[in-house]
């Protein structure tokens, strides 16, 4: 399944369309990682932050090094802060804690 259209919708829309795209990505699990990782190279900070949110919600420990890299080197301070926060939550997931899934997607961007 090609997840690039779902990633594009998640990064560039709001509301129910964005929520539906996120559900598709979450349901795809590990398969969503490559297109979300590619989204971290987009020029718009809001789109990079959305990709970080999706990576956090998927909750795979293997994304920790990537999030650490973004937290250290992204050009935007907000993206760096979000990546550091997401990386911390990933460690919690590995220890058996679930990240907070409450609220609308748009509220977190």
Buried (B, 14 or more C-beta within 10 A) or exposed (E): EEBEEBBBBBBBBEEEEBBBBBEBBBEBEEEBBEBBBEBBEBEEBBBBBBBBBBBBBBBBEEBBEBBBEBBEEBEBEEBBEBBBBBBBBBEEBEEEEEBEEEEEBEEBB
